[in-house]
Amino acid sequence: MKIKLCKLIFKVFFLFQPFILIPAQNLNDYNKIYTKTYLETSQKDHKKALKIADSLFTISETPHLKAKSLMLSATLLQQTGDIKQAIYYATQAEQAIEKSDKNIYKSIIYGFLATQYRNIQLYEFSKEYTDKALHIADKIEDPKSISSIIGLIWQEKAYYELEKKNYAQSINCVNKSQEYFQGEVQNKDFLTANNNQLLGLAYFHTKKFAKAMLAYQKALQTLDTMPDNFLKGFVLNGMAEIYIETKNVTKAKEYMIRAEKIAEQSDYLYLKKEIYKTSKNTTRLLKT
């Protein structure tokens, strides 16, 4: 489903029910709730988002939807910094879908686990799950799905190289990822914005501020068509960092205020930490 969240139709009353009363096989309604919860509700009310994820799991009738609901919980927990619980839920999802033929979603779960193990610096486990994701991708028959999955795997590799400070390799991985995101793939706009945010980071760390700003501006142009979410917070924060480095106090403060507004409404712990760090740098710049 292509993300254009400002045009999604969502029945708000579902959010206030003890259980979300939709048939599990109604994938259109399920996907709307899933996407709304991930990119909107979670940014404003994290506890409610977790309850919705639990409700989606309760009404799920297939291993695929059970796994997808568990992965929503895992992702929400990861955002708050609870990596241990995120890995637990993702492992439960892996087990739920193990005997199914849903190779696309298996690869997504493996990719998520690769990311979480990278986040806690268990690189051997991270590589193991990256390899599993690539291996299962070979069994996917739908060309569009293959492109999306392999693009995501290359995006994960870009994050890995970025953490290792291999910035040139990270940029190469992002470009490789984006090759797979051309054409019609699910969530193309969001995934492309994510890649531009990664390019912004890599160029920033190599002091190529003009290229970094251009990448961030491309990401922001896409994200401005969606409700505020964590990725937009990272992009605005990155732009503020560039203005700090180039001693543009007015612009640094402007983008910092926008980033802080998103962080205040979000429970994404890493986002809050990054924005807090940039805010301190902005304050120092104002004093000089």
BAFIZA-616498 format. One record per residue (C-alpha): x, y, z; residue in one letter; residue number from 1. Coordinates in steps of 0.1 Angstrom, whole numbers, m for minus. Example, Ala and Ser with C-alpha at 12.3 -4.5 7.8 and 13.67 -1.06 7.14 Angstrom:
BEGIN
c1 123; c2 m45; c3 78; code A; pos 1 $
c1 137; c2 m11; c3 71; code S; pos 2 $
% end
This chain:
BEGIN
c1 0; c2 0; c3 0; code M; pos 1 $
c1 15; c2 33; c3 m11; code K; pos 2 $
c1 17; c2 57; c3 18; code I; pos 3 $
c1 0; c2 91; c3 13; code K; pos 4 $
c1 m12; c2 94; c3 49; code L; pos 5 $
c1 m29; c2 128; c3 45; code C; pos 6 $
c1 m54; c2 111; c3 22; code K; pos 7 $
c1 m60; c2 79; c3 43; code L; pos 8 $
c1 m96; c2 75; c3 55; code I; pos 9 $
c1 m96; c2 62; c3 91; code F; pos 10 $
c1 m125; c2 54; c3 113; code K; pos 11 $
c1 m115; c2 70; c3 146; code V; pos 12 $
c1 m140; c2 52; c3 168; code F; pos 13 $
c1 m120; c2 20; c3 163; code F; pos 14 $
c1 m93; c2 35; c3 185; code L; pos 15 $
c1 m116; c2 36; c3 215; code F; pos 16 $
c1 m130; c2 0; c3 214; code Q; pos 17 $
c1 m115; c2 m26; c3 237; code P; pos 18 $
c1 m111; c2 m47; c3 206; code F; pos 19 $
c1 m110; c2 m35; c3 170; code I; pos 20 $
c1 m140; c2 m51; c3 155; code L; pos 21 $
c1 m130; c2 m57; c3 119; code I; pos 22 $
c1 m127; c2 m90; c3 101; code P; pos 23 $
c1 m90; c2 m101; c3 100; code A; pos 24 $
c1 m93; c2 m109; c3 63; code Q; pos 25 $
c1 m103; c2 m73; c3 56; code N; pos 26 $
c1 m68; c2 m63; c3 47; code L; pos 27 $
c1 m76; c2 m28; c3 35; code N; pos 28 $
c1 m91; c2 m18; c3 69; code D; pos 29 $
c1 m63; c2 m37; c3 88; code Y; pos 30 $
c1 m36; c2 m19; c3 68; code N; pos 31 $
c1 m51; c2 15; c3 73; code K; pos 32 $
c1 m52; c2 10; c3 111; code I; pos 33 $
c1 m17; c2 m5; c3 111; code Y; pos 34 $
c1 m3; c2 25; c3 91; code T; pos 35 $
c1 m22; c2 51; c3 111; code K; pos 36 $
c1 m11; c2 35; c3 144; code T; pos 37 $
c1 26; c2 34; c3 133; code Y; pos 38 $
c1 30; c2 68; c3 118; code L; pos 39 $
c1 4; c2 89; c3 136; code E; pos 40 $
c1 m10; c2 75; c3 169; code T; pos 41 $
c1 24; c2 63; c3 181; code S; pos 42 $
c1 37; c2 99; c3 178; code Q; pos 43 $
c1 10; c2 113; c3 200; code K; pos 44 $
c1 m1; c2 85; c3 224; code D; pos 45 $
c1 24; c2 56; c3 226; code H; pos 46 $
c1 3; c2 36; c3 251; code K; pos 47 $
c1 m28; c2 38; c3 229; code K; pos 48 $
c1 m7; c2 26; c3 200; code A; pos 49 $
c1 5; c2 m4; c3 219; code L; pos 50 $
c1 m31; c2 m12; c3 229; code K; pos 51 $
c1 m42; c2 m10; c3 192; code I; pos 52 $
c1 m13; c2 m34; c3 183; code A; pos 53 $
c1 m25; c2 m58; c3 209; code D; pos 54 $
c1 m61; c2 m56; c3 196; code S; pos 55 $
c1 m49; c2 m62; c3 160; code L; pos 56 $
c1 m31; c2 m93; c3 173; code F; pos 57 $
c1 m63; c2 m105; c3 191; code T; pos 58 $
c1 m84; c2 m103; c3 160; code I; pos 59 $
c1 m58; c2 m117; c3 136; code S; pos 60 $
c1 m68; c2 m151; c3 123; code E; pos 61 $
c1 m37; c2 m160; c3 102; code T; pos 62 $
c1 m1; c2 m165; c3 110; code P; pos 63 $
c1 8; c2 m136; c3 87; code H; pos 64 $
c1 m15; c2 m111; c3 104; code L; pos 65 $
c1 m5; c2 m123; c3 139; code K; pos 66 $
c1 32; c2 m118; c3 129; code A; pos 67 $
c1 25; c2 m84; c3 115; code K; pos 68 $
c1 7; c2 m73; c3 147; code S; pos 69 $
c1 35; c2 m86; c3 168; code L; pos 70 $
c1 59; c2 m67; c3 146; code M; pos 71 $
c1 39; c2 m35; c3 152; code L; pos 72 $
c1 44; c2 m40; c3 189; code S; pos 73 $
c1 81; c2 m47; c3 184; code A; pos 74 $
c1 86; c2 m16; c3 164; code T; pos 75 $
c1 67; c2 6; c3 189; code L; pos 76 $
c1 88; c2 m8; c3 217; code L; pos 77 $
c1 120; c2 m3; c3 198; code Q; pos 78 $
c1 111; c2 34; c3 194; code Q; pos 79 $
c1 110; c2 38; c3 232; code T; pos 80 $
c1 144; c2 22; c3 236; code G; pos 81 $
c1 131; c2 m11; c3 249; code D; pos 82 $
c1 152; c2 m32; c3 226; code I; pos 83 $
c1 150; c2 m64; c3 247; code K; pos 84 $
c1 112; c2 m64; c3 245; code Q; pos 85 $
c1 113; c2 m54; c3 208; code A; pos 86 $
c1 135; c2 m84; c3 201; code I; pos 87 $
c1 112; c2 m107; c3 221; code Y; pos 88 $
c1 81; c2 m96; c3 201; code Y; pos 89 $
c1 100; c2 m99; c3 168; code A; pos 90 $
c1 112; c2 m134; c3 178; code T; pos 91 $
c1 75; c2 m143; c3 186; code Q; pos 92 $
c1 66; c2 m130; c3 151; code A; pos 93 $
c1 94; c2 m151; c3 136; code E; pos 94 $
c1 80; c2 m182; c3 153; code Q; pos 95 $
c1 44; c2 m174; c3 143; code A; pos 96 $
c1 52; c2 m172; c3 106; code I; pos 97 $
c1 79; c2 m199; c3 105; code E; pos 98 $
c1 58; c2 m226; c3 89; code K; pos 99 $
c1 40; c2 m203; c3 65; code S; pos 100 $
c1 49; c2 m194; c3 29; code D; pos 101 $
c1 49; c2 m157; c3 36; code K; pos 102 $
c1 85; c2 m152; c3 26; code N; pos 103 $
c1 81; c2 m115; c3 21; code I; pos 104 $
c1 71; c2 m109; c3 57; code Y; pos 105 $
c1 98; c2 m134; c3 70; code K; pos 106 $
c1 124; c2 m112; c3 53; code S; pos 107 $
c1 110; c2 m81; c3 70; code I; pos 108 $
c1 112; c2 m98; c3 104; code I; pos 109 $
c1 147; c2 m109; c3 98; code Y; pos 110 $
c1 157; c2 m74; c3 87; code G; pos 111 $
c1 142; c2 m59; c3 118; code F; pos 112 $
c1 160; c2 m84; c3 140; code L; pos 113 $
c1 193; c2 m76; c3 122; code A; pos 114 $
c1 187; c2 m39; c3 130; code T; pos 115 $
c1 180; c2 m45; c3 167; code Q; pos 116 $
c1 210; c2 m67; c3 171; code Y; pos 117 $
c1 231; c2 m40; c3 154; code R; pos 118 $
c1 217; c2 m14; c3 177; code N; pos 119 $
c1 230; c2 m33; c3 207; code I; pos 120 $
c1 263; c2 m41; c3 189; code Q; pos 121 $
c1 257; c2 m78; c3 186; code L; pos 122 $
c1 271; c2 m77; c3 151; code Y; pos 123 $
c1 274; c2 m115; c3 147; code E; pos 124 $
c1 236; c2 m119; c3 152; code F; pos 125 $
c1 229; c2 m89; c3 131; code S; pos 126 $
c1 249; c2 m104; c3 102; code K; pos 127 $
c1 231; c2 m137; c3 107; code E; pos 128 $
c1 197; c2 m122; c3 103; code Y; pos 129 $
c1 208; c2 m100; c3 73; code T; pos 130 $
c1 220; c2 m131; c3 56; code D; pos 131 $
c1 187; c2 m149; c3 64; code K; pos 132 $
c1 168; c2 m119; c3 49; code A; pos 133 $
c1 188; c2 m121; c3 17; code L; pos 134 $
c1 184; c2 m159; c3 15; code H; pos 135 $
c1 146; c2 m158; c3 19; code I; pos 136 $
c1 144; c2 m129; c3 m6; code A; pos 137 $
c1 155; c2 m153; c3 m33; code D; pos 138 $
c1 123; c2 m173; c3 m27; code K; pos 139 $
c1 100; c2 m143; c3 m33; code I; pos 140 $
c1 83; c2 m146; c3 m67; code E; pos 141 $
c1 67; c2 m111; c3 m69; code D; pos 142 $
c1 92; c2 m88; c3 m86; code P; pos 143 $
c1 78; c2 m57; c3 m69; code K; pos 144 $
c1 81; c2 m73; c3 m35; code S; pos 145 $
c1 116; c2 m85; c3 m42; code I; pos 146 $
c1 126; c2 m49; c3 m51; code S; pos 147 $
c1 111; c2 m36; c3 m18; code S; pos 148 $
c1 127; c2 m62; c3 4; code I; pos 149 $
c1 162; c2 m61; c3 m11; code I; pos 150 $
c1 160; c2 m23; c3 m11; code G; pos 151 $
c1 153; c2 m25; c3 27; code L; pos 152 $
c1 182; c2 m49; c3 32; code I; pos 153 $
c1 206; c2 m25; c3 15; code W; pos 154 $
c1 192; c2 3; c3 36; code Q; pos 155 $
c1 200; c2 m17; c3 67; code E; pos 156 $
c1 235; c2 m22; c3 53; code K; pos 157 $
c1 238; c2 16; c3 49; code A; pos 158 $
c1 229; c2 20; c3 86; code Y; pos 159 $
c1 255; c2 m6; c3 95; code Y; pos 160 $
c1 283; c2 12; c3 75; code E; pos 161 $
c1 272; c2 46; c3 89; code L; pos 162 $
c1 277; c2 33; c3 125; code E; pos 163 $
c1 311; c2 20; c3 115; code K; pos 164 $
c1 319; c2 55; c3 102; code K; pos 165 $
c1 324; c2 40; c3 67; code N; pos 166 $
c1 306; c2 69; c3 51; code Y; pos 167 $
c1 315; c2 63; c3 15; code A; pos 168 $
c1 303; c2 27; c3 18; code Q; pos 169 $
c1 271; c2 39; c3 35; code S; pos 170 $
c1 264; c2 63; c3 6; code I; pos 171 $
c1 270; c2 34; c3 m19; code N; pos 172 $
c1 246; c2 12; c3 0; code C; pos 173 $
c1 219; c2 40; c3 0; code V; pos 174 $
c1 223; c2 44; c3 m37; code N; pos 175 $
c1 220; c2 6; c3 m42; code K; pos 176 $
c1 189; c2 6; c3 m20; code S; pos 177 $
c1 173; c2 34; c3 m40; code Q; pos 178 $
c1 178; c2 15; c3 m72; code E; pos 179 $
c1 154; c2 m12; c3 m58; code Y; pos 180 $
c1 129; c2 15; c3 m47; code F; pos 181 $
c1 124; c2 27; c3 m83; code Q; pos 182 $
c1 91; c2 18; c3 m99; code G; pos 183 $
c1 60; c2 7; c3 m79; code E; pos 184 $
c1 70; c2 m5; c3 m44; code V; pos 185 $
c1 50; c2 m3; c3 m12; code Q; pos 186 $
c1 57; c2 27; c3 9; code N; pos 187 $
c1 80; c2 41; c3 m18; code K; pos 188 $
c1 77; c2 77; c3 m6; code D; pos 189 $
c1 86; c2 70; c3 30; code F; pos 190 $
c1 114; c2 46; c3 21; code L; pos 191 $
c1 129; c2 72; c3 m3; code T; pos 192 $
c1 127; c2 99; c3 23; code A; pos 193 $
c1 145; c2 75; c3 47; code N; pos 194 $
c1 173; c2 70; c3 21; code N; pos 195 $
c1 176; c2 108; c3 17; code N; pos 196 $
c1 179; c2 112; c3 54; code Q; pos 197 $
c1 207; c2 86; c3 55; code L; pos 198 $
c1 225; c2 105; c3 27; code L; pos 199 $
c1 221; c2 137; c3 47; code G; pos 200 $
c1 238; c2 120; c3 77; code L; pos 201 $
c1 266; c2 105; c3 56; code A; pos 202 $
c1 274; c2 138; c3 38; code Y; pos 203 $
c1 272; c2 157; c3 71; code F; pos 204 $
c1 298; c2 135; c3 87; code H; pos 205 $
c1 321; c2 141; c3 57; code T; pos 206 $
c1 316; c2 179; c3 59; code K; pos 207 $
c1 298; c2 180; c3 26; code K; pos 208 $
c1 272; c2 203; c3 40; code F; pos 209 $
c1 256; c2 215; c3 7; code A; pos 210 $
c1 250; c2 179; c3 m4; code K; pos 211 $
c1 237; c2 170; c3 30; code A; pos 212 $
c1 213; c2 199; c3 30; code M; pos 213 $
c1 200; c2 190; c3 m5; code L; pos 214 $
c1 194; c2 154; c3 7; code A; pos 215 $
c1 175; c2 166; c3 38; code Y; pos 216 $
c1 154; c2 190; c3 17; code Q; pos 217 $
c1 144; c2 162; c3 m6; code K; pos 218 $
c1 134; c2 141; c3 24; code A; pos 219 $
c1 115; c2 170; c3 40; code L; pos 220 $
c1 96; c2 178; c3 8; code Q; pos 221 $
c1 82; c2 142; c3 8; code T; pos 222 $
c1 76; c2 141; c3 46; code L; pos 223 $
c1 57; c2 174; c3 45; code D; pos 224 $
c1 29; c2 155; c3 27; code T; pos 225 $
c1 25; c2 132; c3 57; code M; pos 226 $
c1 15; c2 138; c3 93; code P; pos 227 $
c1 45; c2 146; c3 116; code D; pos 228 $
c1 65; c2 114; c3 124; code N; pos 229 $
c1 98; c2 104; c3 139; code F; pos 230 $
c1 116; c2 104; c3 105; code L; pos 231 $
c1 107; c2 141; c3 99; code K; pos 232 $
c1 120; c2 148; c3 134; code G; pos 233 $
c1 154; c2 133; c3 124; code F; pos 234 $
c1 155; c2 153; c3 91; code V; pos 235 $
c1 147; c2 186; c3 108; code L; pos 236 $
c1 173; c2 178; c3 135; code N; pos 237 $
c1 199; c2 170; c3 108; code G; pos 238 $
c1 192; c2 204; c3 90; code M; pos 239 $
c1 196; c2 222; c3 124; code A; pos 240 $
c1 230; c2 204; c3 128; code E; pos 241 $
c1 241; c2 218; c3 94; code I; pos 242 $
c1 231; c2 253; c3 103; code Y; pos 243 $
c1 250; c2 250; c3 136; code I; pos 244 $
c1 281; c2 239; c3 117; code E; pos 245 $
c1 278; c2 268; c3 93; code T; pos 246 $
c1 271; c2 293; c3 121; code K; pos 247 $
c1 236; c2 302; c3 109; code N; pos 248 $
c1 221; c2 309; c3 143; code V; pos 249 $
c1 186; c2 320; c3 130; code T; pos 250 $
c1 181; c2 289; c3 108; code K; pos 251 $
c1 195; c2 265; c3 134; code A; pos 252 $
c1 170; c2 278; c3 160; code K; pos 253 $
c1 141; c2 277; c3 135; code E; pos 254 $
c1 147; c2 240; c3 126; code Y; pos 255 $
c1 155; c2 231; c3 161; code M; pos 256 $
c1 121; c2 244; c3 173; code I; pos 257 $
c1 103; c2 224; c3 146; code R; pos 258 $
c1 122; c2 192; c3 156; code A; pos 259 $
c1 116; c2 197; c3 193; code E; pos 260 $
c1 78; c2 201; c3 186; code K; pos 261 $
c1 78; c2 166; c3 170; code I; pos 262 $
c1 100; c2 151; c3 197; code A; pos 263 $
c1 76; c2 164; c3 224; code E; pos 264 $
c1 47; c2 145; c3 209; code Q; pos 265 $
c1 67; c2 113; c3 204; code S; pos 266 $
c1 79; c2 86; c3 226; code D; pos 267 $
c1 108; c2 77; c3 203; code Y; pos 268 $
c1 137; c2 77; c3 228; code L; pos 269 $
c1 165; c2 79; c3 203; code Y; pos 270 $
c1 149; c2 109; c3 186; code L; pos 271 $
c1 146; c2 127; c3 219; code K; pos 272 $
c1 182; c2 121; c3 227; code K; pos 273 $
c1 195; c2 133; c3 193; code E; pos 274 $
c1 173; c2 164; c3 194; code I; pos 275 $
c1 184; c2 172; c3 230; code Y; pos 276 $
c1 221; c2 169; c3 219; code K; pos 277 $
c1 215; c2 193; c3 190; code T; pos 278 $
c1 195; c2 217; c3 212; code S; pos 279 $
c1 225; c2 220; c3 235; code K; pos 280 $
c1 247; c2 228; c3 206; code N; pos 281 $
c1 222; c2 254; c3 194; code T; pos 282 $
c1 223; c2 270; c3 228; code T; pos 283 $
c1 261; c2 271; c3 228; code R; pos 284 $
c1 260; c2 288; c3 194; code L; pos 285 $
c1 235; c2 314; c3 206; code L; pos 286 $
c1 260; c2 323; c3 234; code K; pos 287 $
c1 290; c2 328; c3 212; code T; pos 288 $
% end
